[in-house]
Amino acid sequence: MDDSELYRLCQEYGSNARMWSRKFAALLPEVAKRQLYRKHGFYSIFEFAAKLAGMGRKSVEEVLRTYSKVEDKPLLKAQIEQFGWAKVRVITPLVNTVKEDKLAEMVKTLPRAALAECVQNLKEPTQSQKINPTCWELETITFKVDHKTALKLRKFQQKLEKQTKIKMPLGKVLNKLLEGVEQEVVRPKKTRESQKVTRYIPAQTKREAVDRHNGKCAFPGCNKPYQEIHHPQRFAIKKSHEDIVPLCKNHHHIAHAGLIKNEEQAPALWSVKPERDWNDYKSRVDVMVRRD
């Protein structure tokens, strides 16, 4: 047996082991409900799982806890057998606020780390997370604007409050406007020769995009180092690198799952939404690329 064959067998057996482990875990709630373990001489469900499948007590507890939260949700229960209880556990904070089919689609589409990031962005802000207006009053700036400008500012404030579902002080509104301006700074246009644009991103273009966000992920509130360069318009549709933004791996997955709201606007206005818009042409491109 050569190295390649040995590695292939390791992959095959490892994959099968994970599959059967998920299937076994999916049976445990029914075993516990019927107390089947007692009928076969086991003292507890934990002894049953340990001796039959080598599952630890903590894992069994998490399986049962996760099942209890999705007990009346058949679509999510089915995902436990297919993708594992650990992945389904991630979305349990949203079971009462997001439709079951949308959650099931998220489980199918996103890796676990990106799924956790998505859930964190979708969860209702706690009292401690809500913006305290006093924290923006570090400096008082007074200026006068005409009625039309004041009306525009108030409308933008209402738009932000509707998106974030929290009160937004004018200081924060102004900060968001400035962030948007920074993202939309017009770079000096270079004289371009008529040539075909390829997927290769010129080093200067990439450097400018990364520098605008200080080497961090462009998603609001994310301070992780960037790992991916993202085309909000999708390069397959718009052959251009002008609007590229740096993203961490998790937010890049979320973007290509079609779960970024306001994606065609400045990143400062982005937020996570619970479902993909199938009428958006970008969604069809993302799905085709993923299937390839």
N, C-alpha and C positions, 0 to 999 in steps of 0.2 A: 504494500500500500504506500503510494507516494504522498508527499505533503499536501498536494491539492485535494486528493481524495479524502485524506484524514480531515482536512478543514471542512470539506463539503459535508461529511458525516456529522461533524460537530455542529455545523449550522442546522442541519436537518433535525438532529436529535434535540438540540437546544430549543428550536422552534416548536417541535412537538411537545417538549416538556412544558413550555409556557402555555401552550394550548390546553393540554390536559389539566394543568394546574388551575387555569381559569374555569374550566368546566367543573372541576371538583368544587372550587369555591362557590360556584353558582348553585350547587346542591345543598350547601350547608344550612341556609335558612329553613328549607323544608325538612332537613334532618332534625334541626333543633325544634321546629314546630311539632313534629310527630314524636320527638324524643326517641328517634330510631336507634340512637347510640345505646340507650338502656336495654333495648331488646336484644342487643348483640354483645352485652357484657361490658360495655364501656362505662366508666364512672361519670364522664362528662363529655360535652361536645368537643372540648379542647383535647382530651385524650383521644377521642375518635379521630380528629383531624391530624393529630400528631403521629399516630401510629399508622394510619392509612395513607397519608400524603406528606408527612413531615412538615406540616404547617405549625407555626408557633402560635402561642396564645394571643399575642398582640394582633397578628394578622387575622385570626378568627374573629376577634372582637371587632376589628375594623370592618370586616365583611358583613357581620350581622348588623352593625350600626349603619353602614351604608345602605343595606337592604331595607332597614326600617324607615329610612328617609325617602325611598323610592318605591315603597311597597305597592302603592296604588298607581304606579306609572310603568306600564308594561314595556314601553319603548326603551326606557332607561334601564329596566331590569335586563332586557335583552342585550344591552351593551356590556353588561358585566361579564357575561359569558364570552362575548366576542373580543372585548378590549381589556377586560380585567377590572376588578373592583377598585383598584387604586386610582384609575383614570376617572371612573364614574364618581368616586368620592369627591373629586375636585369640584364638580359642578353642583354638589348638593346645596350650597348656600343660595342657589338661584332657583331651586325647584318650585318656590311659591311665587316667583316674580316673572319668570320667563316660560313661555310655552314649551311643553314637553318635546314636541317634534324639533323645535329649534335647538334645544339642549342636546338632543340625540345627534343632530347634524354637527354640532360643535365637537362632540366626542369623536365622531367619525373623521372629522376633517383635521383637527388640530393635534399636534403632539402634546404630551402632558404638560410640559413646562409652559408652552404657549397658551394652553387651555387655562392654566392657573393664572397667568397674567391677564387673560381675557376676563376671567371671573372677578379678579381683583378690581379691574376697571369698571365692571358692570354693577358691582355691589353698591347698594345705597350707601352714601357716606354716613359714617357715624357722627355723633355729636362732636367728638374730638377732632374729626376730620373736616368738619364744616368751617368755612372761612370765618375768622373773627375779624370784623371790620377794623378794630383798633390796631391790628398788626400792620395795617397799611398806612396808618397815620404817622409815619416816621418823619414826614416833612410836609408842611402845608404849602401848597402852591395855589395862588389865586389868579384866575384869568377870566376874561369876559369873552363870551361867544354870542353870535347872533341866534335868533330863535330857531332858524333852520338847522344850524349846526347842533344846537342843544337837543333838538328833536331827533336828529340822526344818532346822537350819542345815547339817548334814552332807548331808542329802538335797538341799538346794538347791545345795550345792557340787558334788555328784555330777552333778546335772542340767546345771549350767553346763559342767562338764568334758566331759560327753558331747556337748553341743552344739558346743563349741569345739574338742574333741579335743586340749586341752592341760591341763596341771596348773593348778589355780586356787587360789592361796593364800587364806586366810581374809580377809585385808585386801581383796583384790579382790572376794571374795564379798560382803563387807559393802558395798563401794562400789556393786556392782550392785543390792543391795537398796535402798540409799538412792536410787539413780537411779530405780528403779521407784516408790518412794514419791513422789519429786518429780513424776513423770509423772502419778501418780494422785491428786494433791492435790485434794480436793473443793472446788470453788468454791462460794461462797454461792449458794444457789438463789434465783432471782428468781421473783416471782409472775408466772406466764404466763397471759395470756388465751388462750382457746381460739381458735387461729388456725392456718391452714395454713402449714407450714414450706416455704419455697421454697429453690431452690438458692443464692440470694444469702446469703452469710455475713455476719452483722452485724459491723461494724468492731470492736466491743469483743471479740467472741468470737475473731475472727481475731488481734487484737493480743495477747490473753492466750495463745493457742497459740504464737504466734511468740516472745513474751517468755520463755515457759517454756524455750525452747531457745536463747535469746540470739541470735535471728535466724539460727541455723544449721540445717542439715539435721538432723533428729531421728534418723537412722540411726546406730547405734553406731559411733564412730570416724570419722565423716565431719564435717569442719569447713567444708564448703563453705556459702556463703550459701544460704538457702532460695530456691527459685524457684516452688514449687508448694505448694498446700494440699491435703492428702490425707485422704480419708475411709476409714479402715481397714475399716469395715463396709460401705462403698459406699452413697452417698446414694440410689441407685436402690432399695436394699433397706431401709435404715434412714433414714427422713427425719429426720435429726438432725445437728447440727454439734458435738455435745458432745465427740466423740472425735477431732476433726481434729488433724493434725500437719503441721508444715512439712517439706518434703523438697526436696532438690536435684533437678534435672531427671532425672539418671541414675537415682537411687533411686526416683523417681516412676514412670519407665518400668519398672523392675524390679518394683515393687509391682504394677503393672497387668498384668505378664506372669505374675503368680501365683507369683513366686519369692521371696517374703518368708516366712520361717518365723516362727511365733508372732505373726503380724500382729495378732491380736485381743488380744494382751497389751500391756504397756507397751513403748514403743520400745526401752528399755534391754535388752530380752530378744530383740530381733529379730536375725535372721541371714539369709543368703542360702541357698536350697536349689536343687538342680540341675534340679528339674522341678516343673511345675504339678500341683496336686491337682485332677483333673477332677471329683471328688465334692464339692468345695467349691462352694457356690452362687455365691460371688463370682467364680469362674473363668468361669462361664457368662455372668455379667453383663459382665465385662471383654471377653470375646470378642465379645459382641453389640455393645457400644459401639464396639469397634475396627473391626468390619465396617461399622458405620454411617458 
